[in-house]
Amino acid sequence: MRRIYFTIVTAGLFVLLAAPLKAQVHLNFSVNISSQPVWGPVGYDRVQYYYLPGIDAYYNVPRREFIYRERGRWITSRYLPYRYRNYNLYRGYKVVINEDKPYLHDREYRQKYGSFKDRHDQQPIRDSRDPKYFVNKNHPEHNKWLKQQKHDNGQRKGQGKSNKHDKRNNPDKHRHQDNQDRQLGS
């Protein structure tokens, strides 16, 4: 009897502990096409950072901030500094990095991708005609896509069909962040 009780309790604990772990894994691999900048390259459903080898800087996609060195310190800003005013984000090569604080491993990324700085062979999201990118509010086809979504949802409601199983992504709502620059610890 104790053995059965022990087995039931152990199985129950496993189920309780495994459920939150499953949820955490799911959150870590979520799609963020709608929050990627339209100058980002096509082909990636999830992006945490871009490394920009042409200017040796990073872009944090979820926070919408550039990270670059200034006087030996890492600086974050919504905008690139004046010295990069002629850098074309649409043409410059972007390396997708899905790890936390990649700038702390800058030497490795510079060595590995420094030779990519003169490459201009990536298609930006802005120029893509793949409908999965239309969810991005800055894509040129977004408004047309949005009207179509509203029309399609209206058709479903009119036919009595539920759209709760609709797997299309809806645009993310983003919180406002201040535009002030911050220094990051190295």
PyMOL commands that place a pseudoatom at each C-alpha (Angstrom):
pseudoatom trace, name=CA, resn=MET, resi=1, chain=A, elem=C, hetatm=0, pos=[0.000, 0.000, 0.000]
pseudoatom trace, name=CA, resn=ARG, resi=2, chain=A, elem=C, hetatm=0, pos=[2.828, 2.413, 0.838]
pseudoatom trace, name=CA, resn=ARG, resi=3, chain=A, elem=C, hetatm=0, pos=[4.420, 1.620, -2.475]
pseudoatom trace, name=CA, resn=ILE, resi=4, chain=A, elem=C, hetatm=0, pos=[1.258, 2.572, -4.411]
pseudoatom trace, name=CA, resn=TYR, resi=5, chain=A, elem=C, hetatm=0, pos=[0.865, 5.755, -2.356]
pseudoatom trace, name=CA, resn=PHE, resi=6, chain=A, elem=C, hetatm=0, pos=[4.512, 6.675, -2.966]
pseudoatom trace, name=CA, resn=THR, resi=7, chain=A, elem=C, hetatm=0, pos=[4.115, 6.058, -6.721]
pseudoatom trace, name=CA, resn=ILE, resi=8, chain=A, elem=C, hetatm=0, pos=[0.978, 8.229, -6.896]
pseudoatom trace, name=CA, resn=VAL, resi=9, chain=A, elem=C, hetatm=0, pos=[2.599, 11.070, -4.939]
pseudoatom trace, name=CA, resn=THR, resi=10, chain=A, elem=C, hetatm=0, pos=[5.767, 10.902, -7.065]
pseudoatom trace, name=CA, resn=ALA, resi=11, chain=A, elem=C, hetatm=0, pos=[3.753, 10.922, -10.297]
pseudoatom trace, name=CA, resn=GLY, resi=12, chain=A, elem=C, hetatm=0, pos=[1.675, 13.852, -9.026]
pseudoatom trace, name=CA, resn=LEU, resi=13, chain=A, elem=C, hetatm=0, pos=[4.763, 15.876, -8.152]
pseudoatom trace, name=CA, resn=PHE, resi=14, chain=A, elem=C, hetatm=0, pos=[6.271, 15.121, -11.543]
pseudoatom trace, name=CA, resn=VAL, resi=15, chain=A, elem=C, hetatm=0, pos=[3.122, 16.365, -13.321]
pseudoatom trace, name=CA, resn=LEU, resi=16, chain=A, elem=C, hetatm=0, pos=[2.989, 19.511, -11.191]
pseudoatom trace, name=CA, resn=LEU, resi=17, chain=A, elem=C, hetatm=0, pos=[6.650, 20.307, -11.735]
pseudoatom trace, name=CA, resn=ALA, resi=18, chain=A, elem=C, hetatm=0, pos=[6.709, 19.409, -15.431]
pseudoatom trace, name=CA, resn=ALA, resi=19, chain=A, elem=C, hetatm=0, pos=[3.782, 21.681, -16.366]
pseudoatom trace, name=CA, resn=PRO, resi=20, chain=A, elem=C, hetatm=0, pos=[5.584, 24.962, -15.510]
pseudoatom trace, name=CA, resn=LEU, resi=21, chain=A, elem=C, hetatm=0, pos=[8.744, 23.747, -17.258]
pseudoatom trace, name=CA, resn=LYS, resi=22, chain=A, elem=C, hetatm=0, pos=[6.786, 23.049, -20.419]
pseudoatom trace, name=CA, resn=ALA, resi=23, chain=A, elem=C, hetatm=0, pos=[5.291, 26.556, -20.288]
pseudoatom trace, name=CA, resn=GLN, resi=24, chain=A, elem=C, hetatm=0, pos=[8.736, 28.111, -19.842]
pseudoatom trace, name=CA, resn=VAL, resi=25, chain=A, elem=C, hetatm=0, pos=[10.133, 26.273, -22.854]
pseudoatom trace, name=CA, resn=HIS, resi=26, chain=A, elem=C, hetatm=0, pos=[7.180, 27.390, -24.943]
pseudoatom trace, name=CA, resn=LEU, resi=27, chain=A, elem=C, hetatm=0, pos=[7.710, 31.029, -23.979]
pseudoatom trace, name=CA, resn=ASN, resi=28, chain=A, elem=C, hetatm=0, pos=[11.402, 30.897, -24.793]
pseudoatom trace, name=CA, resn=PHE, resi=29, chain=A, elem=C, hetatm=0, pos=[10.729, 29.842, -28.384]
pseudoatom trace, name=CA, resn=SER, resi=30, chain=A, elem=C, hetatm=0, pos=[7.815, 32.103, -29.231]
pseudoatom trace, name=CA, resn=VAL, resi=31, chain=A, elem=C, hetatm=0, pos=[7.497, 33.794, -32.610]
pseudoatom trace, name=CA, resn=ASN, resi=32, chain=A, elem=C, hetatm=0, pos=[8.183, 37.546, -32.730]
pseudoatom trace, name=CA, resn=ILE, resi=33, chain=A, elem=C, hetatm=0, pos=[7.867, 38.410, -36.424]
pseudoatom trace, name=CA, resn=SER, resi=34, chain=A, elem=C, hetatm=0, pos=[5.573, 41.335, -35.617]
pseudoatom trace, name=CA, resn=SER, resi=35, chain=A, elem=C, hetatm=0, pos=[8.187, 43.015, -33.411]
pseudoatom trace, name=CA, resn=GLN, resi=36, chain=A, elem=C, hetatm=0, pos=[11.178, 42.600, -35.732]
pseudoatom trace, name=CA, resn=PRO, resi=37, chain=A, elem=C, hetatm=0, pos=[12.205, 45.807, -37.518]
pseudoatom trace, name=CA, resn=VAL, resi=38, chain=A, elem=C, hetatm=0, pos=[11.347, 45.894, -41.231]
pseudoatom trace, name=CA, resn=TRP, resi=39, chain=A, elem=C, hetatm=0, pos=[15.053, 46.348, -41.978]
pseudoatom trace, name=CA, resn=GLY, resi=40, chain=A, elem=C, hetatm=0, pos=[15.709, 42.926, -40.398]
pseudoatom trace, name=CA, resn=PRO, resi=41, chain=A, elem=C, hetatm=0, pos=[16.365, 39.941, -42.689]
pseudoatom trace, name=CA, resn=VAL, resi=42, chain=A, elem=C, hetatm=0, pos=[13.623, 37.522, -43.740]
pseudoatom trace, name=CA, resn=GLY, resi=43, chain=A, elem=C, hetatm=0, pos=[13.747, 33.877, -42.726]
pseudoatom trace, name=CA, resn=TYR, resi=44, chain=A, elem=C, hetatm=0, pos=[13.583, 34.123, -38.933]
pseudoatom trace, name=CA, resn=ASP, resi=45, chain=A, elem=C, hetatm=0, pos=[10.430, 33.590, -36.886]
pseudoatom trace, name=CA, resn=ARG, resi=46, chain=A, elem=C, hetatm=0, pos=[12.188, 34.496, -33.652]
pseudoatom trace, name=CA, resn=VAL, resi=47, chain=A, elem=C, hetatm=0, pos=[14.997, 36.985, -33.117]
pseudoatom trace, name=CA, resn=GLN, resi=48, chain=A, elem=C, hetatm=0, pos=[16.421, 38.245, -29.848]
pseudoatom trace, name=CA, resn=TYR, resi=49, chain=A, elem=C, hetatm=0, pos=[19.389, 40.269, -31.178]
pseudoatom trace, name=CA, resn=TYR, resi=50, chain=A, elem=C, hetatm=0, pos=[20.984, 41.271, -34.465]
pseudoatom trace, name=CA, resn=TYR, resi=51, chain=A, elem=C, hetatm=0, pos=[24.731, 41.689, -34.671]
pseudoatom trace, name=CA, resn=LEU, resi=52, chain=A, elem=C, hetatm=0, pos=[25.621, 44.393, -37.204]
pseudoatom trace, name=CA, resn=PRO, resi=53, chain=A, elem=C, hetatm=0, pos=[29.198, 43.593, -38.318]
pseudoatom trace, name=CA, resn=GLY, resi=54, chain=A, elem=C, hetatm=0, pos=[29.365, 46.691, -40.542]
pseudoatom trace, name=CA, resn=ILE, resi=55, chain=A, elem=C, hetatm=0, pos=[29.400, 48.920, -37.462]
pseudoatom trace, name=CA, resn=ASP, resi=56, chain=A, elem=C, hetatm=0, pos=[30.214, 46.361, -34.737]
pseudoatom trace, name=CA, resn=ALA, resi=57, chain=A, elem=C, hetatm=0, pos=[26.938, 47.020, -32.917]
pseudoatom trace, name=CA, resn=TYR, resi=58, chain=A, elem=C, hetatm=0, pos=[23.931, 45.029, -31.740]
pseudoatom trace, name=CA, resn=TYR, resi=59, chain=A, elem=C, hetatm=0, pos=[20.191, 45.540, -31.873]
pseudoatom trace, name=CA, resn=ASN, resi=60, chain=A, elem=C, hetatm=0, pos=[17.940, 44.174, -29.127]
pseudoatom trace, name=CA, resn=VAL, resi=61, chain=A, elem=C, hetatm=0, pos=[14.694, 43.287, -30.955]
pseudoatom trace, name=CA, resn=PRO, resi=62, chain=A, elem=C, hetatm=0, pos=[12.327, 42.968, -27.960]
pseudoatom trace, name=CA, resn=ARG, resi=63, chain=A, elem=C, hetatm=0, pos=[13.531, 46.247, -26.436]
pseudoatom trace, name=CA, resn=ARG, resi=64, chain=A, elem=C, hetatm=0, pos=[14.025, 48.007, -29.793]
pseudoatom trace, name=CA, resn=GLU, resi=65, chain=A, elem=C, hetatm=0, pos=[17.427, 49.330, -28.769]
pseudoatom trace, name=CA, resn=PHE, resi=66, chain=A, elem=C, hetatm=0, pos=[20.849, 49.545, -30.355]
pseudoatom trace, name=CA, resn=ILE, resi=67, chain=A, elem=C, hetatm=0, pos=[23.864, 48.537, -28.293]
pseudoatom trace, name=CA, resn=TYR, resi=68, chain=A, elem=C, hetatm=0, pos=[27.249, 49.977, -29.262]
pseudoatom trace, name=CA, resn=ARG, resi=69, chain=A, elem=C, hetatm=0, pos=[30.592, 50.852, -27.716]
pseudoatom trace, name=CA, resn=GLU, resi=70, chain=A, elem=C, hetatm=0, pos=[31.434, 54.372, -26.771]
pseudoatom trace, name=CA, resn=ARG, resi=71, chain=A, elem=C, hetatm=0, pos=[34.639, 55.197, -24.856]
pseudoatom trace, name=CA, resn=GLY, resi=72, chain=A, elem=C, hetatm=0, pos=[35.042, 51.561, -23.833]
pseudoatom trace, name=CA, resn=ARG, resi=73, chain=A, elem=C, hetatm=0, pos=[31.511, 51.160, -22.444]
pseudoatom trace, name=CA, resn=TRP, resi=74, chain=A, elem=C, hetatm=0, pos=[28.432, 49.537, -23.913]
pseudoatom trace, name=CA, resn=ILE, resi=75, chain=A, elem=C, hetatm=0, pos=[25.651, 52.072, -24.509]
pseudoatom trace, name=CA, resn=THR, resi=76, chain=A, elem=C, hetatm=0, pos=[22.000, 51.344, -25.318]
pseudoatom trace, name=CA, resn=SER, resi=77, chain=A, elem=C, hetatm=0, pos=[19.902, 53.754, -27.309]
pseudoatom trace, name=CA, resn=ARG, resi=78, chain=A, elem=C, hetatm=0, pos=[16.800, 53.775, -29.458]
pseudoatom trace, name=CA, resn=TYR, resi=79, chain=A, elem=C, hetatm=0, pos=[18.940, 55.375, -32.167]
pseudoatom trace, name=CA, resn=LEU, resi=80, chain=A, elem=C, hetatm=0, pos=[22.392, 54.857, -33.578]
pseudoatom trace, name=CA, resn=PRO, resi=81, chain=A, elem=C, hetatm=0, pos=[24.938, 57.571, -32.725]
pseudoatom trace, name=CA, resn=TYR, resi=82, chain=A, elem=C, hetatm=0, pos=[25.684, 60.346, -35.183]
pseudoatom trace, name=CA, resn=ARG, resi=83, chain=A, elem=C, hetatm=0, pos=[28.892, 58.667, -36.377]
pseudoatom trace, name=CA, resn=TYR, resi=84, chain=A, elem=C, hetatm=0, pos=[26.741, 55.959, -38.033]
pseudoatom trace, name=CA, resn=ARG, resi=85, chain=A, elem=C, hetatm=0, pos=[24.385, 58.409, -39.747]
pseudoatom trace, name=CA, resn=ASN, resi=86, chain=A, elem=C, hetatm=0, pos=[25.277, 57.056, -43.213]
pseudoatom trace, name=CA, resn=TYR, resi=87, chain=A, elem=C, hetatm=0, pos=[24.900, 53.383, -42.282]
pseudoatom trace, name=CA, resn=ASN, resi=88, chain=A, elem=C, hetatm=0, pos=[22.052, 51.761, -44.216]
pseudoatom trace, name=CA, resn=LEU, resi=89, chain=A, elem=C, hetatm=0, pos=[20.225, 49.293, -41.965]
pseudoatom trace, name=CA, resn=TYR, resi=90, chain=A, elem=C, hetatm=0, pos=[18.342, 47.828, -44.945]
pseudoatom trace, name=CA, resn=ARG, resi=91, chain=A, elem=C, hetatm=0, pos=[21.554, 46.972, -46.820]
pseudoatom trace, name=CA, resn=GLY, resi=92, chain=A, elem=C, hetatm=0, pos=[23.924, 46.134, -43.972]
pseudoatom trace, name=CA, resn=TYR, resi=93, chain=A, elem=C, hetatm=0, pos=[24.317, 42.492, -43.035]
pseudoatom trace, name=CA, resn=LYS, resi=94, chain=A, elem=C, hetatm=0, pos=[22.576, 41.270, -39.870]
pseudoatom trace, name=CA, resn=VAL, resi=95, chain=A, elem=C, hetatm=0, pos=[23.534, 38.165, -37.900]
pseudoatom trace, name=CA, resn=VAL, resi=96, chain=A, elem=C, hetatm=0, pos=[20.676, 36.728, -35.837]
pseudoatom trace, name=CA, resn=ILE, resi=97, chain=A, elem=C, hetatm=0, pos=[21.698, 35.897, -32.263]
pseudoatom trace, name=CA, resn=ASN, resi=98, chain=A, elem=C, hetatm=0, pos=[19.290, 34.252, -29.868]
pseudoatom trace, name=CA, resn=GLU, resi=99, chain=A, elem=C, hetatm=0, pos=[21.176, 34.464, -26.583]
pseudoatom trace, name=CA, resn=ASP, resi=100, chain=A, elem=C, hetatm=0, pos=[21.209, 36.945, -23.722]
pseudoatom trace, name=CA, resn=LYS, resi=101, chain=A, elem=C, hetatm=0, pos=[23.679, 39.842, -23.777]
pseudoatom trace, name=CA, resn=PRO, resi=102, chain=A, elem=C, hetatm=0, pos=[25.720, 38.813, -26.837]
pseudoatom trace, name=CA, resn=TYR, resi=103, chain=A, elem=C, hetatm=0, pos=[27.753, 42.030, -26.599]
pseudoatom trace, name=CA, resn=LEU, resi=104, chain=A, elem=C, hetatm=0, pos=[29.527, 40.440, -23.638]
pseudoatom trace, name=CA, resn=HIS, resi=105, chain=A, elem=C, hetatm=0, pos=[31.009, 37.985, -26.188]
pseudoatom trace, name=CA, resn=ASP, resi=106, chain=A, elem=C, hetatm=0, pos=[31.743, 40.700, -28.735]
pseudoatom trace, name=CA, resn=ARG, resi=107, chain=A, elem=C, hetatm=0, pos=[35.262, 39.497, -29.515]
pseudoatom trace, name=CA, resn=GLU, resi=108, chain=A, elem=C, hetatm=0, pos=[33.891, 36.107, -30.613]
pseudoatom trace, name=CA, resn=TYR, resi=109, chain=A, elem=C, hetatm=0, pos=[31.225, 37.673, -32.830]
pseudoatom trace, name=CA, resn=ARG, resi=110, chain=A, elem=C, hetatm=0, pos=[33.682, 40.109, -34.404]
pseudoatom trace, name=CA, resn=GLN, resi=111, chain=A, elem=C, hetatm=0, pos=[36.068, 37.247, -35.231]
pseudoatom trace, name=CA, resn=LYS, resi=112, chain=A, elem=C, hetatm=0, pos=[33.341, 34.980, -36.538]
pseudoatom trace, name=CA, resn=TYR, resi=113, chain=A, elem=C, hetatm=0, pos=[31.279, 37.530, -38.529]
pseudoatom trace, name=CA, resn=GLY, resi=114, chain=A, elem=C, hetatm=0, pos=[33.604, 40.482, -39.141]
pseudoatom trace, name=CA, resn=SER, resi=115, chain=A, elem=C, hetatm=0, pos=[34.079, 39.415, -42.766]
pseudoatom trace, name=CA, resn=PHE, resi=116, chain=A, elem=C, hetatm=0, pos=[30.309, 39.752, -43.355]
pseudoatom trace, name=CA, resn=LYS, resi=117, chain=A, elem=C, hetatm=0, pos=[30.445, 43.555, -43.058]
pseudoatom trace, name=CA, resn=ASP, resi=118, chain=A, elem=C, hetatm=0, pos=[30.670, 44.027, -46.829]
pseudoatom trace, name=CA, resn=ARG, resi=119, chain=A, elem=C, hetatm=0, pos=[27.889, 41.554, -47.672]
pseudoatom trace, name=CA, resn=HIS, resi=120, chain=A, elem=C, hetatm=0, pos=[24.603, 42.965, -48.917]
pseudoatom trace, name=CA, resn=ASP, resi=121, chain=A, elem=C, hetatm=0, pos=[22.704, 39.819, -49.889]
pseudoatom trace, name=CA, resn=GLN, resi=122, chain=A, elem=C, hetatm=0, pos=[19.910, 39.689, -47.301]
pseudoatom trace, name=CA, resn=GLN, resi=123, chain=A, elem=C, hetatm=0, pos=[16.344, 40.550, -48.210]
pseudoatom trace, name=CA, resn=PRO, resi=124, chain=A, elem=C, hetatm=0, pos=[14.801, 42.887, -45.623]
pseudoatom trace, name=CA, resn=ILE, resi=125, chain=A, elem=C, hetatm=0, pos=[11.356, 42.130, -44.186]
pseudoatom trace, name=CA, resn=ARG, resi=126, chain=A, elem=C, hetatm=0, pos=[10.076, 45.339, -45.798]
pseudoatom trace, name=CA, resn=ASP, resi=127, chain=A, elem=C, hetatm=0, pos=[10.654, 43.890, -49.286]
pseudoatom trace, name=CA, resn=SER, resi=128, chain=A, elem=C, hetatm=0, pos=[9.207, 40.438, -48.580]
pseudoatom trace, name=CA, resn=ARG, resi=129, chain=A, elem=C, hetatm=0, pos=[5.950, 39.383, -50.223]
pseudoatom trace, name=CA, resn=ASP, resi=130, chain=A, elem=C, hetatm=0, pos=[5.539, 36.433, -47.869]
pseudoatom trace, name=CA, resn=PRO, resi=131, chain=A, elem=C, hetatm=0, pos=[2.210, 37.055, -46.055]
pseudoatom trace, name=CA, resn=LYS, resi=132, chain=A, elem=C, hetatm=0, pos=[3.639, 35.906, -42.712]
pseudoatom trace, name=CA, resn=TYR, resi=133, chain=A, elem=C, hetatm=0, pos=[5.536, 39.226, -42.543]
pseudoatom trace, name=CA, resn=PHE, resi=134, chain=A, elem=C, hetatm=0, pos=[2.413, 41.341, -43.156]
pseudoatom trace, name=CA, resn=VAL, resi=135, chain=A, elem=C, hetatm=0, pos=[1.594, 40.998, -39.435]
pseudoatom trace, name=CA, resn=ASN, resi=136, chain=A, elem=C, hetatm=0, pos=[4.422, 43.496, -38.854]
pseudoatom trace, name=CA, resn=LYS, resi=137, chain=A, elem=C, hetatm=0, pos=[2.748, 46.911, -38.493]
pseudoatom trace, name=CA, resn=ASN, resi=138, chain=A, elem=C, hetatm=0, pos=[5.595, 48.612, -40.380]
pseudoatom trace, name=CA, resn=HIS, resi=139, chain=A, elem=C, hetatm=0, pos=[5.420, 46.316, -43.411]
pseudoatom trace, name=CA, resn=PRO, resi=140, chain=A, elem=C, hetatm=0, pos=[4.082, 48.092, -46.537]
pseudoatom trace, name=CA, resn=GLU, resi=141, chain=A, elem=C, hetatm=0, pos=[1.349, 45.426, -46.911]
pseudoatom trace, name=CA, resn=HIS, resi=142, chain=A, elem=C, hetatm=0, pos=[0.240, 45.521, -43.263]
pseudoatom trace, name=CA, resn=ASN, resi=143, chain=A, elem=C, hetatm=0, pos=[-2.880, 47.689, -43.710]
pseudoatom trace, name=CA, resn=LYS, resi=144, chain=A, elem=C, hetatm=0, pos=[-4.103, 45.587, -46.620]
pseudoatom trace, name=CA, resn=TRP, resi=145, chain=A, elem=C, hetatm=0, pos=[-3.444, 42.440, -44.565]
pseudoatom trace, name=CA, resn=LEU, resi=146, chain=A, elem=C, hetatm=0, pos=[-5.283, 43.915, -41.566]
pseudoatom trace, name=CA, resn=LYS, resi=147, chain=A, elem=C, hetatm=0, pos=[-8.350, 44.690, -43.682]
pseudoatom trace, name=CA, resn=GLN, resi=148, chain=A, elem=C, hetatm=0, pos=[-8.288, 41.143, -45.015]
pseudoatom trace, name=CA, resn=GLN, resi=149, chain=A, elem=C, hetatm=0, pos=[-8.058, 39.759, -41.457]
pseudoatom trace, name=CA, resn=LYS, resi=150, chain=A, elem=C, hetatm=0, pos=[-11.058, 41.821, -40.388]
pseudoatom trace, name=CA, resn=HIS, resi=151, chain=A, elem=C, hetatm=0, pos=[-12.965, 40.700, -43.468]
pseudoatom trace, name=CA, resn=ASP, resi=152, chain=A, elem=C, hetatm=0, pos=[-12.068, 37.038, -42.910]
pseudoatom trace, name=CA, resn=ASN, resi=153, chain=A, elem=C, hetatm=0, pos=[-13.032, 37.208, -39.224]
pseudoatom trace, name=CA, resn=GLY, resi=154, chain=A, elem=C, hetatm=0, pos=[-16.322, 38.884, -40.143]
pseudoatom trace, name=CA, resn=GLN, resi=155, chain=A, elem=C, hetatm=0, pos=[-17.044, 36.103, -42.637]
pseudoatom trace, name=CA, resn=ARG, resi=156, chain=A, elem=C, hetatm=0, pos=[-16.414, 33.461, -39.990]
pseudoatom trace, name=CA, resn=LYS, resi=157, chain=A, elem=C, hetatm=0, pos=[-18.645, 35.176, -37.475]
pseudoatom trace, name=CA, resn=GLY, resi=158, chain=A, elem=C, hetatm=0, pos=[-21.369, 35.499, -40.091]
pseudoatom trace, name=CA, resn=GLN, resi=159, chain=A, elem=C, hetatm=0, pos=[-21.186, 31.784, -40.816]
pseudoatom trace, name=CA, resn=GLY, resi=160, chain=A, elem=C, hetatm=0, pos=[-21.358, 30.892, -37.138]
pseudoatom trace, name=CA, resn=LYS, resi=161, chain=A, elem=C, hetatm=0, pos=[-17.824, 29.519, -37.114]
pseudoatom trace, name=CA, resn=SER, resi=162, chain=A, elem=C, hetatm=0, pos=[-15.584, 30.155, -34.163]
pseudoatom trace, name=CA, resn=ASN, resi=163, chain=A, elem=C, hetatm=0, pos=[-12.121, 31.535, -34.811]
pseudoatom trace, name=CA, resn=LYS, resi=164, chain=A, elem=C, hetatm=0, pos=[-10.652, 30.439, -31.481]
pseudoatom trace, name=CA, resn=HIS, resi=165, chain=A, elem=C, hetatm=0, pos=[-8.496, 27.863, -33.285]
pseudoatom trace, name=CA, resn=ASP, resi=166, chain=A, elem=C, hetatm=0, pos=[-7.185, 30.382, -35.806]
pseudoatom trace, name=CA, resn=LYS, resi=167, chain=A, elem=C, hetatm=0, pos=[-3.376, 29.978, -35.782]
pseudoatom trace, name=CA, resn=ARG, resi=168, chain=A, elem=C, hetatm=0, pos=[-2.497, 33.284, -37.434]
pseudoatom trace, name=CA, resn=ASN, resi=169, chain=A, elem=C, hetatm=0, pos=[-0.506, 35.712, -35.343]
pseudoatom trace, name=CA, resn=ASN, resi=170, chain=A, elem=C, hetatm=0, pos=[-2.007, 38.990, -34.221]
pseudoatom trace, name=CA, resn=PRO, resi=171, chain=A, elem=C, hetatm=0, pos=[0.170, 42.109, -33.926]
pseudoatom trace, name=CA, resn=ASP, resi=172, chain=A, elem=C, hetatm=0, pos=[1.828, 42.356, -30.548]
pseudoatom trace, name=CA, resn=LYS, resi=173, chain=A, elem=C, hetatm=0, pos=[1.093, 45.314, -28.329]
pseudoatom trace, name=CA, resn=HIS, resi=174, chain=A, elem=C, hetatm=0, pos=[4.248, 46.930, -27.087]
pseudoatom trace, name=CA, resn=ARG, resi=175, chain=A, elem=C, hetatm=0, pos=[4.711, 49.050, -24.053]
pseudoatom trace, name=CA, resn=HIS, resi=176, chain=A, elem=C, hetatm=0, pos=[6.241, 52.464, -24.436]
pseudoatom trace, name=CA, resn=GLN, resi=177, chain=A, elem=C, hetatm=0, pos=[9.816, 52.874, -23.313]
pseudoatom trace, name=CA, resn=ASP, resi=178, chain=A, elem=C, hetatm=0, pos=[11.679, 56.093, -22.749]
pseudoatom trace, name=CA, resn=ASN, resi=179, chain=A, elem=C, hetatm=0, pos=[14.155, 57.274, -25.370]
pseudoatom trace, name=CA, resn=GLN, resi=180, chain=A, elem=C, hetatm=0, pos=[17.005, 57.992, -23.009]
pseudoatom trace, name=CA, resn=ASP, resi=181, chain=A, elem=C, hetatm=0, pos=[20.333, 56.266, -23.485]
pseudoatom trace, name=CA, resn=ARG, resi=182, chain=A, elem=C, hetatm=0, pos=[21.588, 53.899, -20.805]
pseudoatom trace, name=CA, resn=GLN, resi=183, chain=A, elem=C, hetatm=0, pos=[24.941, 52.440, -19.998]
pseudoatom trace, name=CA, resn=LEU, resi=184, chain=A, elem=C, hetatm=0, pos=[25.280, 48.676, -19.668]
pseudoatom trace, name=CA, resn=GLY, resi=185, chain=A, elem=C, hetatm=0, pos=[27.668, 46.874, -17.384]
pseudoatom trace, name=CA, resn=SER, resi=186, chain=A, elem=C, hetatm=0, pos=[30.472, 45.177, -19.329]
for i in range(1, 186): cmd.bond("trace and resi %d" % i, "trace and resi %d" % (i + 1))
show_as sticks, trace
zoom trace
